Amino acid sequence: HTLVKYGASVGANATIVCGITIGRFAFIGAGAVVTKDVPEYALVVGNPGRIVGWMCRCG
């Protein structure tokens, strides 16, 4: 099953493949295609989704 943990944000039209875990406070950019688990605080964009930066709890 797919799990989106506390504080994570998913942008408009993002696609998350079944069975993926999105870590706490991670940010998925609009239109991203997520094919692998996303670690906590990661910023993911693109197709396929790639980590391009890191977020913090403060925003």
C-alpha positions as a Markdown table, in Angstrom:
| # | Residue | x | y | z |
|---|---|---|---|---|
| 1 | His | 0.0 | 0.0 | 0.0 |
| 2 | Thr | 1.0 | 3.6 | -0.5 |
| 3 | Leu | 1.8 | 5.7 | 2.6 |
| 4 | Val | 2.0 | 9.4 | 2.9 |
| 5 | Lys | 3.5 | 10.3 | 6.3 |
| 6 | Tyr | 2.7 | 13.3 | 8.5 |
| 7 | Gly | 3.5 | 16.8 | 7.1 |
| 8 | Ala | 4.2 | 15.6 | 3.5 |
| 9 | Ser | 2.9 | 17.7 | 0.6 |
| 10 | Val | 2.0 | 16.4 | -2.8 |
| 11 | Gly | 1.7 | 18.9 | -5.7 |
| 12 | Ala | -1.1 | 19.1 | -8.3 |
| 13 | Asn | -1.1 | 16.3 | -10.9 |
| 14 | Ala | 1.7 | 14.4 | -9.2 |
| 15 | Thr | 1.7 | 10.6 | -9.8 |
| 16 | Ile | 2.7 | 8.2 | -7.1 |
| 17 | Val | 3.2 | 4.6 | -8.0 |
| 18 | Cys | 1.5 | 2.0 | -5.8 |
| 19 | Gly | 3.4 | 0.8 | -2.8 |
| 20 | Ile | 5.5 | 3.9 | -2.3 |
| 21 | Thr | 6.2 | 5.6 | 1.0 |
| 22 | Ile | 6.5 | 9.4 | 1.2 |
| 23 | Gly | 8.5 | 10.4 | 4.3 |
| 24 | Arg | 7.6 | 13.0 | 6.9 |
| 25 | Phe | 7.7 | 16.6 | 5.7 |
| 26 | Ala | 8.7 | 15.6 | 2.1 |
| 27 | Phe | 7.6 | 17.7 | -0.8 |
| 28 | Ile | 6.5 | 16.3 | -4.1 |
| 29 | Gly | 6.5 | 19.0 | -6.9 |
| 30 | Ala | 3.5 | 19.5 | -9.3 |
| 31 | Gly | 3.5 | 16.9 | -12.1 |
| 32 | Ala | 6.3 | 14.7 | -10.5 |
| 33 | Val | 6.2 | 11.0 | -11.1 |
| 34 | Val | 7.3 | 9.2 | -8.0 |
| 35 | Thr | 8.6 | 5.6 | -8.6 |
| 36 | Lys | 10.7 | 5.1 | -5.5 |
| 37 | Asp | 10.3 | 5.7 | -1.8 |
| 38 | Val | 11.0 | 9.3 | -0.8 |
| 39 | Pro | 13.0 | 10.0 | 2.4 |
| 40 | Glu | 11.9 | 12.5 | 5.1 |
| 41 | Tyr | 12.4 | 16.2 | 4.2 |
| 42 | Ala | 13.2 | 15.4 | 0.5 |
| 43 | Leu | 12.2 | 17.8 | -2.3 |
| 44 | Val | 11.2 | 15.7 | -5.4 |
| 45 | Val | 10.5 | 17.0 | -8.9 |
| 46 | Gly | 10.4 | 15.7 | -12.4 |
| 47 | Asn | 9.7 | 12.6 | -14.4 |
| 48 | Pro | 11.0 | 10.3 | -13.1 |
| 49 | Gly | 11.0 | 12.0 | -9.7 |
| 50 | Arg | 14.4 | 12.9 | -8.4 |
| 51 | Ile | 15.6 | 14.5 | -5.2 |
| 52 | Val | 16.8 | 18.0 | -5.9 |
| 53 | Gly | 16.9 | 19.5 | -2.4 |
| 54 | Trp | 15.8 | 19.2 | 1.2 |
| 55 | Met | 13.0 | 20.8 | 3.2 |
| 56 | Cys | 12.8 | 21.7 | 6.9 |
| 57 | Arg | 9.9 | 21.5 | 9.3 |
| 58 | Cys | 9.7 | 25.3 | 9.3 |
| 59 | Gly | 8.7 | 25.4 | 5.7 |
